Amino acid sequence: MDVIKLDVAWVLICATLVLLMQAGFCCLESGIVRSKNSINVAAKNFADFCISSAIFWLVGYGLMFGTSFKGIVGTHGFGFSSLSDPHVVSFFIFQMMFCGTAATIISGAVAERTKFNGYLMISILVSLLIYPVFGHWAWGGVHGGPKGWLAALGFVDFAGATVVHSVAGWIGLAAAIVIGPRLGRFGDAREKFRSHSLPISTLGVFILWVGWIGFNGGSVLKIDDSVPPIILNTLLAGVFGGVGSMVFTQMRQRRPDVLSFMNGTLAGLVAITASANSVVPMAAAVIGVVAGLLCILASNLLDRMQIDDVVYAFPVHGMAGMWGTLAVAIFGDLDCLGTGLDRWHQFIAQGTGIVVAVGWAFGMGYLLLRGLNRMVALRVSPESEKVGLNISEHDESTDQIDLLRSMEYQKKSGDFSRPVRVDPNSEIGDIADQYNQVLEKLSSAKIDAEKATEAKSDFLAHMSHELRTPLNAIIGFAQMMVNGVFGKMGHSKYQEYCDDIHTSAQHLLSVVNDLLDLSKIEAGQMGRDETVFSIPEVIDEAARLVFASANRAPLATAFQLAEGASMFRGDRRLIFQCVINLISNAKKFSAADSKIEVSATASLADGLVIVVRDQGIGIASEDLSKVLAPFGQVRASIDTSHSGTGLGLPIAKKLCELHGGAMQIDSAQNIGTTITLTFPASRLRA
């Protein structure tokens, strides 16, 4: 095989390695983002390569490498079709891979909140204008003819630390500023965004590292003795970029930060790209270390400025690219550079190229993206961002999202009867399987609890039935003795004892009845017969029953019922019991001359509100939670003979809740108590 064929083969092999870098970027970025956006990032990496390559073939190559018009732009070579010279063809393929790399770098900076089509428009702007025009300034004239104006000044960028990486980094920074940070990334509601798979990202870095051998080694455009030192310098810069950032993060954070030293390695590779052919290995190591440190410092600066560059593309490519370009003048062999400049003037030439790159890539990129964003929104909606771009942009999902969806449905519906889907032999599948086992345990516990509740209800019902018969007999015999049915008792104490027996038996019967009602409600066995009835009538009837024989001021009632809301649909018997329990409580714990008020307001907007207010002994704040528990009564200090069963309020609360309502208690000792029942408007009728 002759030398010409070897040179062509080498360039094509290197072009293939640069193409492999697309896989590296895909792994790196999709691993760093959250899983709900991983498919979207991978799709953008794939699509931007296709878009950029097509545009580079049609327009970009001609603008970048065509015959120069005054060193500003190329004027021919559009729709590349020069197939006669294999060197030119292989060069075109190699440079097409470079254009794809420049476009892909930007995707990581704006990940997780950019529309798919909006991102493709950014790729078009980069491939069509920003990248090839600056590329012509720095690299134009490679096929002969006038050089680009920066190259004519003596600017040197061997394999694209500025032309490819820094330009892409500055465009990514402009895009991140225009589009804005992800929801929750900064501010008071700042969240810790976790990468979903750093091992995949690490694999991506290794793939990129392999690809960089082609990136720098192929830029010689032939296979000769200069290639091995270039590859050695490339490897060393990456190694020492990783070592420098690793040591630095250990010293600052007392722990190794995986993303920091991965990015440090990439920064070292970016930096050496400008001078891999012109420096010695020691200089390559120094360039790598400095690049790694600058990358970390720039990343911290972006965070402080609240600029959300998801993968820190600007610190890796923009900052390290600038440093590597300046390092050409600091460490490069001037004879190898071949510009005829001394070191200081070479430094000025390199600095000029950097300033121009910043002004062109960031300035033009920012203006174009601002204009584009006004015409077509580049960012997805907040709802789409929250659900994830996998779903909102592509209607694709992941095992993790499917699991979270199932769990969210169960949380909202309360239906835990069906297990979530399990994808075997995966991490998420193992989690789903464990979750299903928890559900099974909970379901078993629920069944056991239901059986226990049913058994308790049956026991209470049986006990109540057994107690009622002798209690009714005791009450009947005591009443006959009090009334003197068997003759007058000889001693006044006997009369007093009979009264006590009668009163105590009636109280015990009330406890039994209330206990039975409570057990029925808790077991779901309280029968309901819903009808439409008048709430004022229920309140008046309950008030008459409570105060029929009371020697005290009458109850004050007030009703305000809006048109269309004068009637209530529910179980009249249960609502009556609920109201009478509250009025009875107010009567028991209030003085004979104190005021008791009951009011009812109803509207289709606010529903039905029943308020029972007294001026009784009140409830201490520490007792408010107790009075709603069974037997959590508050001792009456006014009339101990009428102390409650401790079940009235719990029963009233549960009867209210059976109708979709809620109970609220507001009380203060020696001031009084206000109990408010609120029922939904859906139960009101005209």
C-alpha positions in Angstrom: 0.0 0.0 0.0 1.5 3.4 -1.1 1.9 6.4 1.2 -1.1 8.2 -0.4 -3.4 5.4 0.3 -2.1 5.1 3.9 -2.7 8.8 4.5 -6.3 8.5 3.2 -6.9 5.4 5.2 -5.6 7.1 8.4 -7.8 10.1 7.9 -10.8 8.0 7.3 -10.1 5.9 10.4 -9.7 9.1 12.4 -13.0 10.4 11.0 -14.6 7.2 12.2 -13.2 7.8 15.7 -14.5 11.3 15.7 -17.9 9.9 14.7 -17.6 7.6 17.7 -17.4 10.7 19.8 -21.1 11.3 19.1 -21.8 8.1 21.0 -19.6 9.4 23.8 -21.5 12.7 24.0 -24.8 10.7 24.0 -23.7 8.5 26.9 -22.2 11.4 28.8 -25.2 13.8 28.6 -28.0 11.2 28.8 -26.4 9.8 32.0 -26.0 13.2 33.6 -29.6 14.3 33.1 -32.6 12.9 35.1 -34.1 9.7 33.7 -37.3 11.5 32.6 -35.2 13.4 30.0 -32.7 10.8 29.0 -34.5 9.7 25.8 -34.9 13.3 24.7 -31.2 14.1 25.1 -30.2 10.9 23.2 -32.6 11.9 20.4 -31.2 15.4 20.2 -27.6 14.0 20.0 -28.7 11.8 17.1 -30.7 14.4 15.3 -28.2 17.3 15.6 -25.5 15.1 13.9 -27.9 14.4 11.0 -28.9 18.0 10.7 -25.4 19.5 11.0 -23.9 17.0 8.6 -26.6 17.6 6.0 -26.1 21.4 6.3 -22.3 21.1 6.3 -22.5 19.1 3.0 -24.8 21.6 1.4 -23.5 24.9 2.7 -21.0 24.8 5.6 -18.1 23.2 3.8 -18.2 25.8 1.1 -18.3 28.7 3.6 -15.5 27.2 5.6 -13.1 25.8 3.1 -14.1 27.3 -0.2 -12.0 29.9 -2.1 -11.7 32.8 0.3 -13.4 36.1 -0.3 -10.9 38.6 1.4 -10.3 36.1 4.2 -13.9 36.4 5.4 -15.9 33.6 3.9 -15.5 30.7 1.4 -17.3 31.1 -1.9 -17.4 27.6 -3.5 -17.6 23.9 -2.7 -21.3 24.0 -1.8 -23.1 20.6 -2.1 -19.6 18.9 -2.0 -19.1 16.6 -5.0 -15.3 16.7 -5.7 -14.8 12.9 -5.8 -11.6 12.8 -8.0 -9.1 13.4 -5.2 -9.4 10.9 -2.3 -7.4 13.3 0.0 -10.1 16.0 -0.5 -12.9 13.5 0.0 -11.4 12.1 3.2 -10.7 15.7 4.4 -14.4 16.6 3.8 -15.6 13.5 5.8 -13.2 14.4 8.6 -14.4 18.0 8.8 -18.0 16.9 8.6 -17.4 15.0 11.8 -16.0 18.1 13.4 -19.1 20.1 12.5 -21.2 17.4 14.1 -19.1 17.6 17.3 -19.6 21.4 17.5 -23.3 21.1 17.2 -23.6 18.3 19.8 -21.7 20.1 22.5 -24.5 22.7 22.8 -27.2 20.0 23.6 -25.8 19.3 27.0 -25.8 23.0 28.0 -29.6 23.4 27.3 -30.8 19.9 28.3 -34.0 19.1 30.2 -36.0 22.2 29.2 -35.5 22.9 25.4 -38.0 21.9 22.8 -36.8 19.2 20.4 -37.7 21.3 17.3 -36.3 24.5 19.0 -33.0 22.7 19.6 -32.8 21.6 15.9 -33.2 25.3 15.0 -30.2 26.1 17.2 -28.2 23.3 15.4 -29.1 24.8 12.1 -27.8 28.3 13.1 -24.6 26.8 14.3 -23.9 24.6 11.3 -25.1 27.1 8.7 -23.5 30.3 9.9 -21.6 30.6 13.2 -19.3 27.6 13.1 -18.3 27.6 9.4 -17.7 31.3 9.2 -15.4 31.4 12.2 -13.8 28.2 10.9 -13.0 30.0 7.6 -11.3 32.8 9.5 -9.1 30.4 11.4 -8.6 27.5 8.9 -9.6 28.9 5.5 -7.1 28.4 2.7 -6.3 24.7 3.5 -6.6 23.9 -0.2 -4.5 26.8 -1.3 -5.5 30.4 -2.0 -5.8 33.2 0.5 -6.0 32.3 4.2 -8.7 33.3 6.5 -8.0 36.7 8.1 -7.2 35.2 11.6 -4.9 32.6 10.1 -3.2 35.4 8.2 -2.5 37.2 11.5 -0.7 34.1 12.7 -3.6 32.6 14.8 -2.9 28.8 15.3 -5.5 26.2 16.4 -4.2 22.8 15.5 -7.3 20.7 15.9 -10.0 23.1 17.0 -9.7 24.0 20.7 -11.3 27.3 19.8 -12.7 26.7 16.3 -14.8 23.7 17.4 -14.9 23.6 21.2 -14.7 27.1 22.4 -17.1 28.4 19.7 -19.6 25.7 20.7 -19.1 26.4 24.4 -19.8 30.1 24.0 -22.9 29.4 21.9 -24.1 26.9 24.6 -23.6 29.6 27.2 -25.7 32.1 25.2 -28.4 29.5 24.7 -28.4 28.7 28.4 -28.9 32.4 29.3 -31.6 32.9 26.7 -33.6 29.8 27.6 -33.1 30.2 31.4 -32.5 27.7 34.2 -34.5 24.5 34.8 -37.4 24.8 37.3 -36.1 24.5 40.8 -32.5 24.8 39.9 -31.8 28.1 41.7 -33.6 30.3 44.2 -35.4 29.5 47.5 -36.9 26.3 46.0 -33.5 25.1 44.9 -33.4 21.3 44.4 -30.6 18.8 44.2 -30.8 17.5 40.7 -29.4 14.0 40.6 -27.9 12.4 37.5 -29.7 9.2 36.8 -26.7 7.1 35.7 -23.1 8.4 36.3 -21.7 5.0 35.2 -23.2 5.6 31.7 -21.6 9.1 31.8 -18.3 7.6 32.7 -18.5 5.3 29.8 -19.2 8.3 27.6 -16.0 10.0 28.8 -14.0 6.9 27.9 -15.6 6.8 24.5 -14.8 10.5 24.0 -11.2 9.9 25.0 -10.8 7.2 22.4 -12.4 9.5 19.8 -10.0 12.3 20.7 -7.2 10.1 19.4 -8.8 10.5 16.0 -9.7 14.1 16.6 -6.1 15.2 17.2 -4.2 12.4 15.5 -6.2 12.8 12.3 -5.7 16.6 12.1 -2.2 16.0 10.7 -4.2 14.7 7.6 -1.5 12.0 7.1 0.2 9.2 8.9 3.8 10.1 9.7 6.3 10.4 12.6 4.4 13.3 14.2 1.3 11.3 14.9 2.5 9.2 18.0 3.7 12.3 19.9 0.3 14.0 19.2 -1.6 11.0 20.6 0.8 10.8 23.6 0.2 14.5 24.4 -3.6 14.0 24.0 -3.6 11.1 26.4 -1.4 12.9 29.0 -3.5 16.1 28.9 -6.6 14.0 29.6 -4.9 12.1 32.4 -3.6 15.2 34.2 -6.8 17.1 33.7 -8.5 14.3 35.6 -5.8 14.1 38.2 -5.7 17.8 38.8 -9.5 18.2 39.2 -9.6 15.0 41.3 -7.0 16.4 43.8 -8.6 19.8 43.8 -12.1 18.6 44.6 -10.7 16.3 47.3 -9.0 19.3 49.0 -12.0 21.6 48.7 -14.9 19.2 49.4 -13.2 16.4 51.3 -14.7 13.9 48.9 -14.2 12.9 45.2 -16.8 14.5 43.0 -17.3 12.2 40.0 -18.7 14.7 37.6 -15.9 17.2 38.4 -13.0 14.9 37.6 -14.7 13.5 34.5 -15.2 17.1 33.3 -11.6 17.8 34.3 -10.4 15.0 32.0 -12.5 16.4 29.1 -11.2 19.9 29.8 -7.6 18.6 29.5 -8.4 16.9 26.2 -10.1 20.1 24.9 -7.1 22.3 25.9 -4.4 20.1 24.3 -6.4 20.1 21.0 -4.9 23.5 20.1 -1.2 22.5 20.6 -1.0 18.7 20.5 1.5 18.9 17.6 3.7 21.6 19.0 4.4 20.9 22.7 6.4 18.4 24.7 4.8 15.8 27.0 5.6 17.8 30.2 3.9 20.9 28.7 0.9 18.7 27.8 0.6 17.5 31.4 0.7 21.1 32.7 -1.9 22.2 30.1 -4.1 19.4 31.3 -3.8 20.2 35.0 -4.6 23.9 34.5 -7.5 23.1 32.3 -9.0 20.8 34.9 -8.7 23.5 37.6 -10.1 26.2 35.3 -13.1 23.9 34.5 -14.0 23.5 38.2 -13.7 27.2 38.9 -15.8 28.2 35.9 -18.4 25.6 36.9 -18.6 27.2 40.4 -18.9 30.7 38.8 -21.8 29.6 36.6 -23.6 28.3 39.7 -23.1 31.6 41.5 -24.3 33.5 38.5 -27.4 31.2 38.4 -26.7 30.1 34.8 -27.9 26.6 34.3 -25.4 24.7 32.1 -26.6 21.2 32.8 -23.4 19.3 31.8 -21.1 22.3 32.3 -20.4 22.5 28.6 -19.0 26.0 28.8 -16.4 25.3 31.5 -15.3 22.1 29.7 -15.2 23.4 26.1 -15.4 27.2 26.3 -13.0 27.9 29.2 -10.6 25.0 28.5 -10.6 25.9 24.8 -9.5 29.4 25.5 -6.8 28.3 27.9 -5.5 25.7 25.4 -5.4 28.4 22.6 -3.4 30.7 24.8 -1.1 27.8 25.8 0.0 27.5 22.1 1.9 30.8 22.6 3.2 29.8 26.1 4.4 26.3 25.4 4.4 25.8 21.7 7.5 25.2 19.6 7.6 28.4 17.5 9.4 26.6 14.6 6.7 24.0 14.6 4.0 26.7 14.5 5.6 28.2 11.4 4.0 31.6 11.8 7.2 33.6 12.0 6.1 35.4 15.1 8.0 35.6 18.4 6.3 34.3 21.5 4.8 37.6 22.6 3.3 38.4 19.2 2.1 34.8 19.0 0.4 35.4 22.3 -1.3 38.5 20.9 -2.4 36.5 17.8 -3.9 33.8 20.0 -5.6 36.3 22.2 -7.1 38.1 19.2 -8.5 34.8 18.0 -10.1 34.2 21.4 -11.6 37.7 21.6 -13.0 37.3 18.1 -14.4 33.9 18.9 -16.2 35.2 22.0 -17.6 38.2 20.1 -18.7 36.1 17.2 -19.9 32.9 18.8 -21.4 34.4 22.0 -22.5 37.8 20.6 -24.0 36.6 17.4 -25.3 33.5 19.0 -27.0 35.5 21.7 -28.6 37.9 19.3 -29.8 35.2 16.9 -31.2 33.0 19.7 -33.0 36.0 21.4 -34.7 36.7 18.1 -35.5 33.1 17.4 -36.9 32.7 20.9 -39.3 35.6 20.3 -40.5 34.1 17.1 -40.7 30.5 18.2 -40.5 29.6 21.9 -37.4 27.5 22.5 -38.4 26.3 25.9 -41.1 23.7 26.8 -44.0 24.6 29.1 -43.6 24.2 32.9 -46.0 21.3 32.8 -43.9 19.5 30.1 -40.7 20.2 32.0 -42.1 18.7 35.2 -43.4 15.5 33.6 -40.2 15.1 31.6 -39.3 15.6 27.9 -39.3 11.9 27.2 -43.1 12.0 27.6 -44.0 15.5 26.6 -41.8 15.7 23.5 -41.7 12.0 22.3 -44.5 10.3 24.1 -41.9 7.8 25.4 -41.5 6.6 28.9 -39.0 4.7 31.1 -39.4 1.9 33.7 -38.9 4.4 36.4 -41.5 6.9 35.1 -44.0 4.1 34.7 -43.4 3.0 38.3 -43.8 6.5 39.5 -47.0 6.9 37.5 -48.5 3.8 39.0 -47.6 4.9 42.5 -49.0 8.4 41.9 -52.3 6.9 40.6 -52.6 4.7 43.7 -51.8 7.8 46.0 -54.6 9.9 44.3 -57.2 7.1 43.9 -56.6 5.3 47.1 -56.9 2.0 45.1 -54.0 -0.3 46.2 -55.7 -3.5 45.1 -53.7 -3.9 41.9 -49.9 -4.4 41.9 -47.7 -2.3 39.8 -46.2 -3.7 36.6 -42.8 -5.5 37.1 -40.2 -5.6 34.4 -38.0 -8.5 35.5 -34.2 -8.5 35.6 -33.8 -4.7 36.0 -33.1 -2.4 38.9 -36.5 -0.7 38.5 -38.2 -4.1 38.2 -36.6 -5.1 41.6 -37.9 -2.0 43.2 -41.4 -2.6 41.7 -41.3 -6.2 43.0 -40.4 -5.0 46.5 -43.1 -2.4 46.4 -45.7 -5.0 45.3 -44.7 -7.1 48.3 -45.2 -4.1 50.6 -48.7 -3.6 49.0 -49.5 -7.3 49.6 -48.5 -7.0 53.3 -50.6 -3.8 53.6 -53.5 -5.5 51.9 -53.3 -8.5 54.3 -53.1 -6.1 57.3 -56.1 -4.2 56.0 -58.1 -7.4 55.6 -57.1 -8.4 59.2 -58.1 -5.0 60.4 -61.4 -5.2 58.7 -62.0 -8.6 60.2 -61.1 -7.3 63.6 -63.4 -4.3 63.2 -66.2 -6.5 62.0 -65.7 -8.9 65.0 -65.6 -5.9 67.4 -68.9 -4.6 65.8 -70.5 -8.0 66.2 -69.3 -8.2 69.8 -70.6 -4.8 70.6 -74.0 -5.4 68.9 -74.4 -8.7 70.8 -73.3 -7.1 74.1 -75.6 -4.2 73.6 -78.5 -6.5 72.9 -77.7 -8.5 76.1 -77.4 -5.4 78.2 -80.5 -3.7 77.0 -82.9 -6.3 78.3 -81.8 -6.3 81.9 -81.3 -2.5 81.8 -84.8 -1.9 80.6 -86.1 -4.2 83.3 -84.1 -2.3 86.0 -85.4 1.0 84.6 -89.0 -0.4 84.6 -88.8 -1.8 88.2 -87.1 1.4 89.5 -89.8 3.6 87.9 -92.6 1.4 89.5 -90.9 1.8 92.9 -90.6 5.5 92.5 -94.3 5.8 91.5 -95.3 3.6 94.6 -96.9 0.9 92.6 -96.2 -1.7 95.3 -97.0 0.7 98.1 -95.3 3.6 99.8 -91.7 2.9 100.9 -91.1 3.4 104.6 -88.0 5.5 104.5 -87.1 8.5 102.5 -83.6 7.1 101.7 -85.3 4.2 99.8 -87.0 6.8 97.5 -83.7 8.5 96.9 -81.9 5.2 96.1 -84.7 4.3 93.7 -84.2 7.7 91.9 -80.5 7.0 91.7 -81.0 3.5 90.3 -83.4 4.9 87.7 -81.1 7.7 86.6 -78.0 5.5 86.5 -79.7 2.8 84.5 -80.9 5.4 82.0 -77.4 6.8 81.7 -76.0 3.3 81.2 -78.6 2.6 78.5 -77.6 5.8 76.7 -73.9 4.7 76.7 -74.9 1.3 75.3 -77.0 2.9 72.6 -74.2 5.4 71.7 -71.6 2.6 71.7 -73.7 0.5 69.4 -74.2 3.5 67.0 -70.5 4.2 67.0 -69.5 0.6 66.2 -72.0 0.5 63.3 -70.6 3.7 61.8 -67.0 2.5 62.1 -67.9 -0.9 60.6 -69.8 0.7 57.8 -73.0 -1.0 58.9 -75.0 2.2 59.7 -77.9 2.0 57.2 -78.7 5.2 55.2 -82.0 6.2 53.7 -81.5 9.4 51.8 -84.4 11.8 51.2 -84.8 15.5 50.6 -85.8 17.4 53.8 -85.8 20.8 55.5 -82.8 21.6 57.7 -84.7 24.3 59.7 -87.4 21.7 60.5 -84.8 19.2 61.8 -83.1 21.9 64.0 -86.4 23.1 65.4 -87.5 19.5 66.2 -84.2 18.7 67.9 -84.4 21.9 69.9 -88.0 21.1 71.1 -87.0 17.6 72.1 -83.9 18.8 74.1 -85.7 21.7 75.8 -89.1 20.3 76.2 -88.8 19.9 80.0 -85.9 22.2 80.6 -86.3 25.1 83.0 -84.2 27.6 81.1 -84.2 30.2 78.4 -85.3 28.9 75.0 -82.8 28.2 72.2 -82.1 31.0 69.7 -82.2 29.8 66.0 -81.5 31.7 62.8 -81.7 30.5 59.2 -80.3 32.1 56.0 -81.0 29.8 53.0 -80.3 31.1 49.5 -82.6 30.4 46.6 -82.1 27.0 45.2 -80.5 25.8 48.5 -83.5 25.5 50.8 -83.5 21.7 51.1 -80.9 19.1 51.9 -80.5 15.6 50.5 -79.3 13.0 53.1 -80.5 10.6 55.8 -82.9 12.7 57.9 -82.6 10.4 60.9 -78.8 10.6 61.0 -78.6 14.4 60.5 -81.3 14.8 63.3 -79.1 12.6 65.6 -76.0 14.7 64.7 -77.8 18.0 65.5 -79.5 16.8 68.7 -76.1 15.5 70.0 -74.6 18.9 69.5 -77.5 20.8 71.1 -77.6 18.3 74.0 -73.9 18.9 74.6 -74.4 22.6 74.6 -77.2 22.3 77.1 -75.3 19.9 79.4 -72.3 22.2 79.7 -74.1 25.6 79.9 -75.7 27.4 82.8 -79.5 27.6 82.9 -79.5 31.3 82.0 -76.8 31.3 79.4 -77.4 31.7 75.7 -77.3 28.9 73.1 -77.6 29.7 69.4 -78.0 27.5 66.4 -77.8 28.9 62.9 -77.9 27.4 59.4 -76.7 29.1 56.2 -76.9 27.6 52.8 -75.8 28.7 49.3 -74.8 26.9 46.1 -71.4 28.5 46.4 -70.5 27.5 50.0 -72.7 24.6 50.7 -74.6 24.1 54.0 -73.1 25.4 57.3 -74.6 24.6 60.7 -73.3 26.4 63.7 -74.0 25.5 67.4 -72.7 28.1 69.8 -72.9 28.2 73.6 -71.5 30.2 76.5 -70.8 27.2 78.7 -67.7 26.0 80.4 -65.7 25.6 77.2 -62.9 23.2 76.4 -59.2 23.8 77.2 -56.9 23.9 74.2 -55.1 20.8 75.2 -58.4 18.9 75.4 -59.7 19.8 72.0 -58.2 16.8 70.3 -59.5 14.5 73.1 -63.2 15.4 72.9 -63.5 13.8 69.4 -62.1 10.5 70.7 -64.6 7.9 72.1 -65.1 8.6 75.9 -63.0 11.7 75.6 -65.6 13.8 77.5 -64.8 17.0 79.4 -66.1 16.9 83.0 -68.9 19.3 83.6 -68.4 21.7 86.4 -71.9 23.2 86.3 -74.1 20.1 86.6 -72.3 16.8 87.1 -75.5 14.9 87.0 -75.8 15.7 83.3 -72.3 14.8 82.3 -72.1 13.2 78.9 -71.3 9.7 77.7 -68.2 10.8 75.9 -69.6 9.6 72.6 -71.8 12.4 71.5 -69.2 14.5 69.7 -67.4 11.5 68.0 -70.8 10.2 66.8 -71.8 13.6 65.5 -68.5 14.0 63.7 -68.8 10.6 62.0 -72.4 11.2 61.0 -71.4 14.5 59.5 -68.5 12.8 57.6 -70.9 10.1 56.3 -72.6 12.9 54.3 -69.3 14.3 53.0 -69.1 17.0 55.6 -66.6 18.2 58.2 -66.7 19.3 61.8 -64.7 22.1 63.4 -64.5 22.9 67.1 -63.5 26.3 68.5 -63.5 26.7 72.2 -62.1 28.5 75.2 -62.5 27.8 78.9 -65.2 29.8 80.7 -66.1 31.5 77.4 -67.9 28.9 75.4 -67.8 26.5 72.5 -68.6 26.9 68.8 -69.1 23.8 66.7 -69.4 24.2 62.9 -70.7 21.6 60.5 -69.9 22.1 56.8 -71.6 20.0 54.1 -70.9 20.1 50.3 -73.2 22.2 48.0 -73.8 19.1 46.0 -76.3 18.0 48.7 -78.5 21.1 48.4 -81.7 21.1 46.5 -84.2 23.8 45.6 
